[in-house]
Amino acid sequence: MTREDLEARWFALTREELPGMARERGWPIHLDHCFQRILLDNAVGMAWRDAIRPPAYRNTSDEQLEKAVGLGEAAARGEEDLAALNRRSLAWRGKSLPR
């Protein structure tokens, strides 16, 4: 997959596919930038801004973006727990879910 294809897949996944599934899946998030945060944080193992200069989609390595896309595709298939990925992302940022 070329970098252009990888970025196109990233945006389709995080701007359309995952937000479109959010309500039916009962996911705690629905905005595109939240999906992007969760997937990138989990791809790099920390808050992405601590590892990648903004804009993230341009400055991630191919390997990081492939991992983030893979996590999103796995969540779409029901093979990754998006709520758990979100909790991990928030913990890296020193935040917790609202009660």
Number of C-alpha atoms within 10 A of each C-alpha: 9 8 13 9 9 16 18 11 17 21 15 13 20 23 18 13 15 22 18 15 13 16 12 7 12 10 15 13 17 17 15 18 13 16 22 22 20 26 27 29 26 21 20 19 14 18 21 23 15 11 15 18 12 11 9 16 18 13 13 19 13 16 11 19 24 20 17 24 23 16 22 25 19 14 17 18 9 11 11 15 13 23 15 11 18 23 15 20 23 18 14 16 15 9 11 13 9 4 3
